[in-house]
Amino acid sequence: MRITGGEFCGRNLLVPKSDEIRPTQDRVRQALFNIIQCEVPGCDFLDLFSGSGAVGLEALSRGAASATFVEQSRQHIEVLNKNVVTLLKDKSSLATVVAADVYRWISTYVGPGFSVGFADPPYRLGEERGYAQVLATLAERNVIRVDGLFIAEMTAVQKAEETPGWDLLRDRTYGKTRICIWRRIK
């Protein structure tokens, strides 16, 4: 797996050796960043269920001001920290790694809202929990600020959920993967 654009384009990333992780494919990540390219420079990026950190590191490579990674697995956090240090070197202060359960973390979040948030939970978990409650919590706790974006990666068969306060901007499938992008409108 590698960074597909920006300052660190072509640099390889470590991936945890685990059946629990399914990294966002390079081509899907590249398509996603082509869609949101105007939103990324200077943004505060949130990478939920971050695994190796590929999506948040891609955002930093493409000009995000900061990236916060939320991951529960210690094994994944170890690899994520290595990727941050190796890739960012003296810019590693742009990255914050949070060891926490994502659902618990967003439900207790206190702080400034992020400009762009991305979630790629294990597909089974995403299908079980859906995104309507996640979107409601992100707005209620101001995790994603008004006019910010929230992006979810899910299976192609899972449907995007309409949620009050959010406008579904894009719903695209890439093989077995669906990417949905919402904008917070209130």
C-alpha positions, -999 to 999 in steps of 0.1 A, spaced: 0 0 0 13 35 -9 4 72 -7 -13 81 -40 -8 118 -42 7 150 -27 40 155 -9 45 119 0 32 104 -33 45 69 -40 58 63 -4 50 28 10 30 23 42 32 -6 66 -1 -26 70 -9 -46 102 -8 -83 98 -43 -90 108 -76 -104 95 -94 -75 112 -80 -49 88 -90 -43 53 -70 -12 40 -87 12 17 -74 2 -18 -51 27 -34 -75 32 -64 -105 39 -40 -84 63 -19 -72 81 -50 -108 84 -63 -120 97 -29 -93 123 -28 -100 134 -63 -136 140 -52 -127 160 -21 -95 176 -33 -108 212 -27 -117 204 9 -84 189 20 -58 217 19 -57 233 54 -84 210 68 -84 192 102 -89 156 92 -104 128 113 -96 92 105 -119 68 124 -111 31 125 -78 42 111 -59 9 110 -26 17 92 -35 54 90 -34 54 52 -64 77 46 -53 103 72 -17 102 60 -30 106 25 -48 138 37 -16 151 53 3 144 21 -23 164 2 -21 194 25 -43 188 55 -33 210 84 -36 181 109 -49 146 112 -64 128 142 -64 90 141 -88 70 163 -81 33 165 -87 7 192 -64 -22 183 -29 -20 199 -14 -39 171 -28 -14 145 -18 16 166 18 2 167 19 1 129 1 34 126 27 51 149 55 36 127 39 50 96 35 85 111 71 86 122 85 71 90 64 92 66 61 126 85 95 126 102 99 162 116 62 169 108 48 142 130 33 168 153 6 172 126 -7 138 136 -25 128 168 -31 91 175 -60 83 199 -63 48 214 -100 44 219 -132 27 208 -145 49 180 -182 49 190 -174 57 226 -149 84 216 -173 103 193 -201 101 219 -179 118 245 -159 141 222 -152 177 234 -132 200 213 -133 219 180 -151 203 151 -131 186 123 -134 198 87 -134 163 72 -141 130 89 -136 95 74 -147 61 88 -139 27 75 -151 3 102 -150 -35 97 -177 -40 71 -197 -63 94 -197 -37 122 -207 -9 97 -236 -30 85 -247 -39 120 -245 -3 134 -253 16 102 -245 53 99 -276 72 109 -268 72 146 -231 79 139 -241 110 118 -265 121 145 -237 118 172 -211 135 150 -235 165 147 -247 165 183 -211 164 198 -199 188 170 -172 162 160 -177 174 124 -184 211 122 -212 227 103 -203 226 66 -178 198 72 -177 165 54 -182 130 67 -171 101 45 -180 64 51 -165 34 34 -188 4 33 -198 -26 13 -213 -19 -21 -246 -36 -10 -250 -13 21 -272 17 14 -265 53 23 -287 65 51 -306 98 50 -301 117 82 -315 150 94 -289 178 94 -268 160 67 -269 163 29 -257 132 10 -234 146 -17 -219 115 -33 -227 78 -33 -202 59 -55 -193 22 -58 -159 9 -67 -162 -28 -72 -173 -42 -38 -167 -9 -20 -192 20 -16 -180 55 -6 -207 79 7 -200 116 14 -223 137 35 -220 175 43 -232 187 77 -258 214 70 -269 222 106 
